[in-house]
C-alpha cells in the first residue's frame, strides 16, 4: 500500500520523481501516476519536519513573518509552508536523485493565486476578501521556482504547463513509457476568469511576490 505524503511521487521501476507544485493539477496527476505504477510511493522525507515546523499553530502575523523570511532567504529552495518537498530538498535526501527522471507542472501565477483563493474559500472556509488572501500569499503559496530550482540551477528534467494540461500529460505518458495516464480532476473550484479578480494594485502585489515565476516560465504579466 502506497504511503501518501504531500508533494512527491517516486517510482523505482519507471525511474521517475514527480515534484508536486501546489495548485498546478498535481493532485490529479499524482493519483494517475499511483494508479499506473504499482510500485509508486510518496515517501516520507525526514527533512520535511522543517516544513511542518512552519505550519504549527502560531498567530498569523508570526507565520507570515516566518514565511517571508523563508521565501526570500537562502532556505527558500529547501523549505515550504505547504509541506510539499522541493527538488533541492529531495536531492539532499535521496541518494539516487540523478538516476531518476524528474518532472513538474507549472501554472500562470495570476491564475494559480486565484485558484488557491477559491479553493481556500470553497473547501476550507476562508471568508476574507481576495485582497487579504493576496496580502498573505507569501505564506499561502510559495513561488514555483522554489520547488524546481536551486538558485539558478534547474533541478528537474521536464516541465509541463497547466495551460496545456491534456497535451502535456500525453507527452509525459510517452516520456515515462506508460501505457496510459488518465487524469482525474480533483479539487475543482467554481470561478470566473482570473482577470476578473485583479485590480492594478493586486496585479503589482502578485508580480512583486511571483516575479521569478513570470520570468523563469515565460508568463506574461503586462
Secondary structure, 3 states (H helix, E strand, C coil): CCCCCCCEEEECCCCEEEECCCCCCHHHHHHHHHHHCCCCECCCCCCHHHHHHHCCCCCHHHHHHHHHHHHHCHHHHCCCCCCCCCHHHHHHHCCCHHHCEEEEEECCHHHHHHHHHHHHHHHCCCCCCHHHHHHCHHHHCCCCHHHHEECCEECCCEEEEHHHHHHHHHHHHHHHCCCCCCCCCCCCCCCCCHHHHCCHHHHHHHHHHHHHHHHHCCCCCC
